[in-house]
């Protein structure tokens, strides 16, 4: 069984949902827990340190910065094609579909710490 968890308050487009279902995914919605980057870094420096800096701010990514340096740059792959390629990439190698339970356990530990004691 292939499972895709979709979290947050947004939604996934009907096109992408249909594509995922056609590829045999079971889709589930879940409630995400917001963990500040600084808290994550205190709990697990190896994971948390990668979220300090640019990743610690929510944002919409665009290509305006690269166009300052390469004005002729043009994104040519539409999202619908890009998501197909991403799914095909994951499907092409069974190693990419292995769930690492130690990572899940670590994330569960951090969530529990955050919910029970926000002042580490």
N, C-alpha and C positions, 0 to 999 in steps of 0.2 A: 504494500500500500504506500502510495506517495502522499504526503501530507504537507500542506502549506498553511502556516499560521499567519493570519493578517491581524495586526493590532492597530491601536490608535482610534481616533475619532473620525477619520476620513473614510473613504470607501474605495473600492477597487472597481474599475470600469467594467461594464458588462462584457466588452470585447475581451479584456484580459481574463475575466472569470470564465468565459466560455472557452477560451484557448486553454486555460489550465485544466478545466474539467475534461476537455477533449483529450488532453495528454494523460488523463487518469489520476489527477490530483483530487484529494478530498480537501475542501476548503473549510477552515475553522476561523471564527472570530475570537479574539481574546482581549482581555483587559491588560494593558501594559502598565508597568510601574515605572514612574519617572525616578531615576536615581541621579542626583547631581554628580558631575564629573569629579569634583573634589572628594566627595564621599566615596565614590568608586575607587579613586586613587588611594585613599586611606585604607580601604578594605583589601585591595589587591593591586599593588603598585605595578605589577607586570601588565595587567589589563588596563588599569586606570590611567597610567601615564600616557597611553596613546590617545586618551580623550581630552587631555589638557591642551588648550590652544584652540585651533580652528574648529575641531570637532565638538567643543563644549558649547557652541552656539548653534541654535536651530537656524536654518537658512534655506533659501531656494538657490540652487546652483544654476548659473547661466554661463554663457560663453563670451560675455562682453570683454572680460579681461584678456583672453587670448586674442580677441579681435583687435585689441590695441597694438599687439605686437605682430600679428599676422592678419592684416585686414581682409585678405582674400579667403580666410578660413570660412567654411560653410559646413554645418552639420548636415550630413546627407542621409543618415539612417533614422527613419521615423521611429517613435517609441514602439509602435506595434511590431516592427521588424526587430528592433533591439531586444524586446522581451522574448521573442521567439528564439533569438540566438542565445540569450542567457539560459533559457530552459534547455535548449539542445546541448549547451556546454555542460550543464549539470548532469544531464541524462547520459552523456557520452562516456563518463567514467564512474563506475560504481563507488570508487573511493571518495568521490565528492558528495555522496549521499549517506555517509556513515555518521551516525550521531555519537558524539563524544560525551558520554554520561558524566565524566568528571567536570566538563564545562557546565553542564546543566546543574550539577550539584553545587558548583561554585557560585553560579548565578543565584540559585535558591538561597544559599547562605547569605549572600550580599543583600538580597531582598528582605530576608528575615531580619538581618541586622538593621537595615534601614527602617523597616516598619516598627521595630521594637526599641531602637535607640539611635536617634538621628544625630546624636552628639558623640561621635567616637573620640 
